[in-house]
């Protein structure tokens, strides 16, 4: 049986996979597991701008109150804002209603523990046991039932935290912000203005349906054009819940998560702020970036794909910087989860300290040609493909073609019905050819669609 929780909470099409009934049960079970025997525990709730957010919030809060907890609603706020507020206010848990970078028809529910960290597999399994009816717990009655409260002031607290976290003033920097019509819309422009930047906001008109629509960190093409049209020093793109960052330099070129965290790692290392002189990345990170840092004396350790695995390694080994090529970066000294706005502040601070344009900084990081192709497949194909001999033999053939000067990585998405085919190497034409061949084979076997 498939696990209810994916790599980043419970996700699905709103009102189809993620129903109000399921949201209610998740609220009730989450409150029971995460608050234990605390009297009148406090759970802080936030959401992004999806049309289904109001519906799911109401069901989730009802479930929380039915378990005897207090539900404190911040409203629209980035996911990392809930992690921060949960810690800052000594809440017993935090929960966010968002499907991150996915399009509007999807939504999700993800929990934070009292310390602002995403949940362990064990805690998620305990919640799932209650939701699925495998375990039952008594519910309170009479005066022990929980209440809902407004906490809209939490957004201003989070803005203040971000401004205070910035290492530098940003006076004189002209930047374009792509807020993805999402949760950063009421937050990011204000943060950068308070720090003195000349801010040009775009995609800041959420209507419940346009979140991540041809904008945001997964679709920065419009941002590239806007940076050039406005003569900006930098463009910054967040995803729907603003836990990711992708940048654009003043020449309109994309600066991805690999380059951003490498620049920050170099800067932190020189200032003696990079713990154990080590960066934590994932197997998706470009080997060119890894080799560049190693030449600078900075160690890079890799984990499976997913910010939760990056964080687990950071906590286990005492590291303070990690992230993903997708722009999900964790500055553990300042927040317990990926934070797109905070990551942007760290990047801009490097630019200010170096007094150099982003193009000059970013392209000192070597990046090998890398191609990532997504193959949309039925859910069962995600489980079956590793045992398909035709696919495994074709992957081995691709690996042999690189002759040690490249690599092949085929993996399933933890949040979407996709098989991801990634290859990189010194020979760009070979990378394109082999990636296409493997992706087309997978699509043909499972009736999939390449996108």
Buried (B, 14 or more C-beta within 10 A) or exposed (E): EEEBBBBBBBBBBBEEEBBBEBBBBBBBBBBBBBBEEBEEBBBBBBBBBBBBBEBBBBBBBBBBBBBBBBBBBBBBBBBBBBBBBBBBBEBBBBBBBBBBBBBBBBBBBBBBBBEBBBBEEEBBBBBBBBBEEEBEEEEBEEEEEBEBEEBEEBBEBBBEBBBEBBBBBBEEBBBBBBBBBBBBBBBBBBBBBBBEBBBBBBBBEBEEEBBBBEBBBBBBEBBBBBBBEBEBBBBBBBBBBBBBBBBBBBBBBBBBBBBBBBBBBBBBBEEEBBBEBBBBBBBBBBBBBBEBBEEBEBBBBBBBBBBBBBBBBBEEEEBBBBBBBBBBBBBBEBBBBBBBBBBBBBBBBBBBEBEEBBBEBBBEBBBBBBBBBBBBBEEEBBEEBEEBEEBEEBBEEBBEBBEEEBBBBBBBBBBBBBBBBBBBBEBEEBBBBBBBBBBBBBBEBBEBEEE
